[in-house]
Amino acid sequence: MNRNIRWILLGEVILIAAVFGFCIAISEDRTSNLPLFFDGISLLIIALFLVPGLMITGEWKNFTRAFSVGIRPYSLLELKNTVAGVGAAQKLVVYGALFAFFVWSIIILGKVADAKALGANLSLCFLIGLYAVVLELLLLPLKLNAEKKMNEEMDFENGDDQ
């Protein structure tokens, strides 16, 4: 049974939102905790590693192809390149988040005397890690889907030879 990768990604987003909502729901102060999870700067930092990194390495087209694997037919070479593109995106997300984590940590350690700002600044370090994990959870099905299609294409090609 072939499943559309876009529906899989939508399911992943719903799952992440449900788990996030559950975690917020069981916390003591539900309404005041919600804004703590949104930081545009952290998302921008990850995006600044991901998008230009994929463009510089020439993997942007391969990465974007992953969103239509299973919807459109692709050759074995295109599928291999797609797997490589998503793998590059996964690494760029992790390394970008680690880079930002270390930069935020150095800034925080430089201001450790200001105890009032310590909690808010420290939350930025962990928030960028959370964003990286969420993006990895979304990239994983893209890579698995492309690998599955690649294996199916290899089986198909091997079956024709016999």
Secondary structure as the mmCIF struct_conf table of DSSP 4:
data_model
#
loop_
_struct_conf.conf_type_id
_struct_conf.id
_struct_conf.beg_label_comp_id
_struct_conf.beg_label_asym_id
_struct_conf.beg_label_seq_id
_struct_conf.end_label_comp_id
_struct_conf.end_label_asym_id
_struct_conf.end_label_seq_id
HELX_RH_AL_P HELX_RH_AL_P1 ILE A 5 ILE A 26
BEND BEND1 SER A 27 ASP A 29
HELX_RH_AL_P HELX_RH_AL_P2 ARG A 30 ASN A 33
HELX_RH_3T_P HELX_RH_3T_P1 LEU A 34 PHE A 37
HELX_RH_AL_P HELX_RH_AL_P3 GLY A 40 THR A 57
TURN_TY1_P TURN_TY1_P1 GLY A 58 GLY A 58
HELX_RH_AL_P HELX_RH_AL_P4 TRP A 60 ARG A 65
HELX_RH_3T_P HELX_RH_3T_P2 ALA A 66 SER A 68
STRN STRN1 VAL A 69 VAL A 69
TURN_TY1_P TURN_TY1_P2 GLY A 70 ILE A 71
STRN STRN2 ARG A 72 ARG A 72
HELX_RH_AL_P HELX_RH_AL_P5 LEU A 76 GLY A 110
TURN_TY1_P TURN_TY1_P3 LYS A 111 ALA A 113
HELX_RH_AL_P HELX_RH_AL_P6 ALA A 115 ASP A 161
#
